[in-house]
Amino acid sequence: MEQPMEYFKEYKDKKKEEIITFRAKMELMFGAFLFHLLLYCATQTSGVTIQTVPAVDSEGVIQTELEKTVSLVCQPDGGHEADEELQWLRNGFAVHLTEENRMGNSSVCVTPVLYEDNGATFTCRRRNNATATASVTLNVTYHPQLSGSEEVSVEKESMLVLPCDIWANPPVSSVSWSLNGSAVDLLAGGFSVTNDGFTSTISADKVEKSLHEGTYQCTAESPIYGSHNKTFIVTLTDKTLTIPLMPFIAGLVVVFFTVLLAVASRWNRIRKCCK
């Protein structure tokens, strides 16, 4: 009977150790969970919230357009800390606020929205706790500023350069050039087209009336704003005769002094004859 009793005792002790180990693991896991839960709650209760018009998306970006208005209102989480002083930053630089616009709730209004506001990040934070922050970023969309027509005069055998402003957000998907209603024949007219994402430029050396005179149109396609274009009415004029200025002035000076010397010499002869 001693062996079964000893076996039972060993089995009991082993199970007891396993239970103690299991409880220790559970306490450790629960303690870690509780710690992170408390940390999360502390972050939430000590943070700030930004309410926006228009609404902000899940990535913290506000979609807006040129000349529109964006309203931002910041308040401490919980909404009961009326004496909490808040600060606003734009791209890391402090935004000037009136005294009454710093306590409890603080608002910033961006109006009208400009090109420079695209990509700007506005951050609100507690003055006494710089880690409690919230941020939003503006994405300002706009179409290429193309419209109307422009008259261009170019002398024969000189260079033709027509720039077309295609700067837009989002960037234009395509740019095309036409001459008198048809696509420009780059090879036949000796044209070259460049595009740096901001300006599309068509140019030609030593223009000829039969090849280069006419109505040009630059057309840019925007993914969200559609087609925009600008017209250039190009007229070729006869080549003017240009006289170099400096040699011309030098010639006049020489002629002037020659005439002056001749008059002086003639005057001396007249004086001698009268004596």
TAGIMO-V843439 format. One line per field, one symbol per residue. ss: DSSP state (2 for helix, 1 for strand, 0 for the rest). psi: psi as a letter, one per 40 degrees, with the letter a starting at -180 (. if undefined). Layout:
BEGIN
ss: ???
psi: ???
END
This chain:
BEGIN
ss: 02222222222222222222222222222222222222222222200111111001000011111000111111110000000011111100110000222010111111100022200011111100111111111111110000001111111000011111100010000111111001100222201111100011111100002222011111111100011111111111100000002222222222222222222222222222220
psi: edddddddddddddddddddddddddddddddddddddddddddeeaihhhihiiiaeefhhhiiieahhhhhhiihdeegdehhiiiihfeihhhiideedhchhihhhhihideehehhhhhihdegeegiiiihhhhiiihghiaihhhhhiieahhhhihhehihiiidihihihfeihhgdddefiihiheedhhhhiiigiidddeiahihhhhhhdeeahiiihhhhhhiihihhhhddddddddddddddddddddddddddddde.
END
